[in-house]
Amino acid sequence: MSFSASDVPPELSRTADLYGVDGVERLLRAFVVVVGLGGVGSHAAVALARSGVGRLRLVDHDLVTASSLNRHAVATAADVGQPKADVVARALSAIRPSLEVDALNAFCAPDILDAVLAGDPDWVVDAIDGVNTKTALLAACVDRGLPVATSMGASCRTDPTRVRVADISNTEVCPLAARIRRRLRRIGVGSGIPAVYSTEPPLPPLEPDETDPHLGRGRRRRRLPSSSTLPGIFGYAVAGIVVEHIARG
């Protein structure tokens, strides 16, 4: 049965104006995995849901903290202490009740990548902070032939005019991007991954906050100053890469 203009949900009418009925159909049939649901990933997930992506898998092991409320897309004070994946999943279901969304409360370690990437997703969004897990996810996507878009560091920056989109091989200035490029090259991945990054030199990190327990694995990380705006810009940019590729076909 063919998809027609009458099948476009009213909330996606402006999306249809932009991408056409066929574009909306492609979005509604799409399955996207978002890994990392902090300031960047939560905004990316919201944009994907509002754009009409039919199915989302949301992956994160962290809990919402009070310090993350300045940049998170949907979390409120009442959500502090709750799993980020569950919080974002509930919010997206309220935004678009027809959305198929599942939350995976797990650390994206190499031993669960099969579960993270199960089901042959059309795209993967990488919004992970950690270098090791980020590299492992990107490498796994390349190895499986899954399109993946990645976000580099949004913290420690304030200038929205310096945000760029380029292949990972062409990123510059961003220290995180440089580390990821080097690690990917060691395993034979030189290009082919679109990345959102900034050409603004980052501010230095701060000492760890001893009053805020580190929720991740490994050593305690230093605090990264973060605005309320740059993570959202990064999130919408990385979501935009995915939406454009899916909707344009």
C-alpha positions in Angstrom: 0.0 0.0 0.0 1.5 3.3 -1.1 2.2 6.2 1.4 0.4 9.4 0.4 0.0 12.9 1.6 -3.1 11.9 3.7 -0.8 9.5 5.6 1.5 12.2 6.9 0.8 12.9 10.6 -0.3 16.5 11.2 2.8 17.1 13.5 5.0 16.3 10.5 3.3 18.5 8.0 6.1 21.0 8.0 8.6 18.2 7.6 6.7 17.1 4.6 6.8 20.6 3.2 10.6 20.4 3.4 11.4 16.8 2.4 8.2 15.8 0.6 5.9 12.9 1.4 8.5 10.3 0.4 11.0 11.9 2.8 8.5 11.7 5.7 7.8 8.0 4.8 11.6 7.3 4.9 11.9 9.0 8.3 8.9 7.1 9.7 10.4 3.8 8.6 13.9 4.7 10.0 15.6 3.2 13.0 18.3 5.3 14.7 20.4 4.5 17.8 21.6 7.4 20.0 24.4 6.5 22.3 25.1 9.1 25.1 22.2 11.2 26.4 23.9 14.1 28.0 23.8 17.7 26.8 24.5 16.7 23.1 22.7 13.4 22.8 19.5 14.4 24.5 19.1 17.3 22.1 19.9 15.0 19.2 17.3 12.5 20.3 14.6 15.2 20.6 15.4 16.5 17.1 15.2 13.0 15.7 11.9 12.3 17.4 10.4 15.6 16.3 11.6 15.1 12.7 9.6 11.9 12.4 12.1 9.1 12.9 10.0 6.0 13.5 12.1 4.1 16.0 14.8 5.2 18.4 17.1 3.2 20.7 18.5 5.4 23.5 21.7 4.2 25.2 23.3 5.6 28.4 24.4 4.3 31.8 24.4 7.6 33.7 21.8 9.1 36.0 20.6 12.7 35.7 22.5 15.0 38.0 21.6 18.5 39.2 24.7 19.8 37.4 23.5 18.6 34.1 20.2 20.5 34.2 21.8 23.6 32.6 22.3 21.8 29.3 20.0 18.7 29.1 17.2 18.8 26.6 14.4 17.3 28.7 15.5 16.6 32.3 13.9 18.5 35.2 14.8 18.8 38.9 12.3 15.9 39.5 14.4 13.7 37.3 17.7 14.0 39.3 18.9 10.5 40.2 16.9 8.8 37.5 18.5 7.0 34.5 19.0 9.4 31.6 17.8 6.8 29.1 14.5 6.4 30.9 14.0 10.1 31.3 14.6 10.9 27.6 12.4 7.9 26.5 9.5 9.2 28.6 9.9 12.7 27.3 10.0 11.6 23.7 7.0 9.4 24.1 5.1 12.4 25.4 6.3 14.5 22.4 5.3 11.8 19.9 3.2 9.0 21.3 3.5 7.1 18.0 7.3 6.9 18.3 8.7 3.4 19.0 11.4 4.0 21.6 13.4 1.7 23.8 15.8 2.6 26.6 19.0 0.7 27.2 20.5 1.6 30.6 24.0 0.3 30.0 27.6 1.5 29.6 28.6 1.2 26.0 31.4 -1.2 26.6 32.8 -3.4 23.8 31.0 -6.5 25.2 27.5 -5.0 24.7 28.0 -3.4 21.3 26.1 -6.3 19.7 23.1 -5.3 21.8 23.5 -1.6 21.2 23.7 -2.1 17.5 21.2 -5.0 17.2 18.4 -4.8 14.6 20.3 -3.3 11.7 19.8 0.5 12.5 19.7 2.9 9.6 22.0 5.4 11.5 23.8 5.6 14.7 24.5 8.9 16.6 27.6 8.9 18.8 27.4 11.4 21.6 29.8 9.6 24.0 32.3 11.6 26.1 34.9 8.9 26.8 37.7 8.3 24.2 37.9 4.5 24.5 34.2 3.9 24.3 33.7 6.5 21.5 36.4 4.9 19.4 35.1 1.4 20.0 31.6 2.4 18.9 32.7 4.2 15.8 35.0 1.3 14.8 32.1 -1.2 15.4 29.8 0.9 13.2 32.4 1.0 10.4 33.0 -2.7 10.7 29.3 -3.5 10.5 28.7 -1.1 7.6 26.4 1.1 9.7 26.3 4.8 9.0 27.3 6.8 12.0 27.5 10.5 12.8 29.7 11.7 15.7 29.9 14.7 18.0 33.2 15.9 19.3 33.7 18.1 22.4 30.9 20.7 23.1 32.1 21.6 26.6 34.6 24.3 27.4 33.4 26.5 24.4 31.1 29.4 24.0 31.2 30.6 20.4 28.4 29.1 18.2 29.9 30.6 15.0 32.9 28.2 15.3 30.8 25.0 15.1 31.5 23.0 12.0 30.5 19.8 10.2 33.1 17.8 8.3 34.4 14.3 7.7 36.3 13.1 10.8 39.5 13.3 8.7 39.1 17.0 8.2 38.4 18.1 11.8 40.8 20.6 13.3 41.6 22.4 16.6 39.4 20.1 18.7 41.6 17.9 21.0 39.0 15.2 21.3 38.7 14.9 17.5 42.5 14.7 17.2 42.6 11.8 19.7 39.8 10.0 18.0 41.4 10.4 14.5 44.7 8.9 15.7 43.0 5.9 17.3 40.8 5.3 14.3 43.8 5.4 12.0 45.6 2.8 14.0 42.8 0.4 13.2 42.6 1.3 9.6 39.7 3.9 9.7 40.8 7.1 8.1 37.6 8.8 6.9 33.9 8.3 6.2 32.4 9.5 9.5 30.7 12.9 9.5 31.6 14.8 12.7 30.3 17.9 14.4 33.2 19.8 16.1 34.3 23.3 17.0 37.3 25.3 15.8 37.2 27.3 19.1 40.2 26.4 21.3 38.6 24.8 24.5 38.9 26.3 28.0 40.9 24.1 30.4 39.1 21.5 32.5 38.6 22.0 36.2 39.4 19.8 39.2 36.9 16.9 39.9 33.9 17.8 42.0 34.3 15.7 45.1 30.7 16.3 46.2 29.3 14.9 43.0 30.1 11.1 42.7 31.5 10.1 39.4 28.9 7.8 37.7 31.1 6.4 35.0 33.7 3.7 34.9 37.5 4.1 35.3 39.3 7.1 36.8 37.6 10.2 38.0 37.3 12.7 35.3 38.0 16.5 35.7 35.0 18.8 35.4 34.4 20.4 32.0 32.7 23.9 32.0 29.7 23.8 29.8 27.2 26.4 28.6 23.5 25.9 28.1 23.7 26.5 24.4 26.7 24.8 22.7 25.7 21.2 23.6 22.3 21.8 22.1 23.8 23.3 18.9 26.0 20.2 18.6 23.1 17.9 19.2 20.9 19.5 16.6 23.7 19.6 14.1 24.5 15.9 14.5 20.8 15.0 14.3 20.6 17.2 11.2 23.2 15.1 9.4 21.1 12.0 10.1 17.8 13.5 9.1 19.1 14.8 5.9 20.6 11.5 4.8 17.5 9.6 5.7 14.9 12.0 4.3 16.8 12.6 1.0 17.1 8.9 0.5 
